[in-house]
Amino acid sequence: MGETYRALVHLAMEACDTFILVKRDQMELEPEGYDLLERLQPYFIETRKADHWPGTRLFGHYAEIHYFHCSPDAADLLLACSTGLYSWVQPRVPDDLCFLKGEEPWLINTAHEHMSSLDTEVEEELVRLEKSGLLIRDLSLFNWSW
């Protein structure tokens, strides 16, 4: 949340090509969510109907997975309507903001379950994640006393 979340979104927009937002078929999306999808139209790539996306598989239901190009302006739109990574929950806004690098998931977010993971081995990205407080590589910084 807060500045850490903002740093994550900005880094993701620079590191990745694409981000996705998901509209599940079995529940309605509130006007705020439709408004966001409309404002993101300049970055729109495609919508796919599927029963899975990074971090989630549906059983007996489908969803619309909306794909968008990453850009600093798109980051501003996302940050204006969300307070944290786990605030991407339908019906207010689309589900599960995720970022893709090429075709591979870079940031997987399952917002309902408050679970996410990030997959990178790029040193520059790791350093930026560490500086923003999103990654701890040196556990000796903690005073462990058992």
N, C-alpha and C positions, 0 to 999 in steps of 0.2 A: 504494500500500500504506500501511498505518499510518494516521496521522492525516489524511493527504491523502485517502486512500480514504474514511475515515469522513466527512470534510467533503463529499466528492462525493456520497455516498449521502444524507446529510441534506439537502443542497441539492436533489438530484433529487427527494426525497420532498416537499419544499415546492413546487418549481416545477412538478411534473408531477401528472397525475391517476392514471396507471396505470403499472405495471411488469409485465414479462413474464419468465417462466422457461420453458425449453424442455426437453422430454424427447423425445429422439430414439427412434424406433421400433427402429432396428437395433442398439441396445445396451441392456443392462439398467441400471437405476438402483440404486445401493446403498441399504441401509436408511437411512443418514443423509439421503439425498436425499428419500426417501419421507416421512421424519419431518418434514423442513422443509416439504414441501408440505402435510402434515397440520396443522402448526402455523400455516400461513398461511391456513387455511380461513376464519377470520373476515373476511378481506380479499378472498376469492375472488370473481371476476366470472364467468368462463367459461373453457372450454377449447375451442380450435379445432384441428382437424387440418389441417395444411398442409405444403407443401414449401418454404416460405419465411417469413422474418421479417426484421426490420431487420438488414442486414449479411450475410445468409446465404440461399443458395438451394441446395436439395438436388436431386439428379438421381436419380430412381428410388426415392427413400425419402421417408418422411413423418415428421412429428414432432407431438407435442402441445404447443401453445403455450398456456401457462397465464397468464391475465390476472388481476391483482390491483389493488385500490385502494391508492394510496399513503397511508401514515400513519406517524407516528413509531414506533409499536409494531412495525409491519412492518419498519421500518429496523433496529430492535434485533434482530429475528429474523434478518435477512439478515446483519448484521454479526457475529452470534454464530457463524455457520457459514462465514464466508469471510474470508480475509486480504487480499484485493485484488481488483480488478476482473477480473483474468485467472484467478482461482481458480474461476470459474464454468464448470467443465468436467465433463461427465458422464464416468464413472459415479458419482463421489462425490456430486456435487450436480447439479441441472439445469444445462443450458448457458445461456450468453449472457444474463446479466442486462441488460435494456434498459429504458429509461424512455420513456414516451410522454406528450406534452402534447397533450391532445385526441386526435386520431387520428394525429398526426405524431410521428415519432421525435425525441426530444430527446437521448438518449444511446444510441448504437448501440455494442454490444459484441460482438465476435467473439473470444471468449476463447481458443479453440484456436490462433488465429493471432496472438494478442497485438496485436489491432487494435481501436481504438475511435475514435469521433468524437462530438462534441457539437455540437448545432445550436441556437444561441440568439442573438438580437440584443437581448435585454432587458438594459438597462444594469445594473440591480440584480444580476442573475445574473452578468453579466460581472465586476462589481466583486467579488462574493463568490468567484468562481472565481479571480480574480487574487490576492485576499488569502490564499486557501488554497494558493497555489502551483500551481494547475492551469492557469493562463493567464498568458502573458507578452505584454503588448501593447506595451511600450516596450523595443525591442531595443537602445536606446542604453545600457541598463544594463550591457550586456556590453562588455568591452574587446576589440574585434575587431582583431587585428593579423595582417596577411597577409605 
